[in-house]
Amino acid sequence: VQLVESGGGLVQPGGSLRLSCAASGFTFSRYGMSWYRQAPGKERESVAGIASEGSFTNYADSVKGRFTVSRDNAQNTVYLQMNKLKPEDTAVYYCSIYYYSTRYWGQGTQVTVSS
């Protein structure tokens, strides 16, 4: 299993970013995928999840209405569209899969929201 995130960066409050996670090493279309984040000094927290065919999504209360998770099973990629970003969204963002009783993580991508 390999997960590679991209798309992070520095953005002003109110701005937008789209994160991508390219997956390989498993049959992507059969598994739900998740996004997590970890801010400095805080525990890693779940941000969003999406079912295998994209028919079901869920979000942390803190990002509902601002973030949208989606996937392209033809490209083995999951996305996180982040709008109306706030300073408290600053964190390293990870995509993840729970596969054969093991949770796998990408290397993470840094998102910094600051003026």
Summary of the structure (lengths in Angstrom):
residues: 115
radius of gyration: 13.3
end to end distance: 36.8
largest distance: 42.3
contacts: 339
relative contact order: 0.32
helix: 5%
strand: 53%
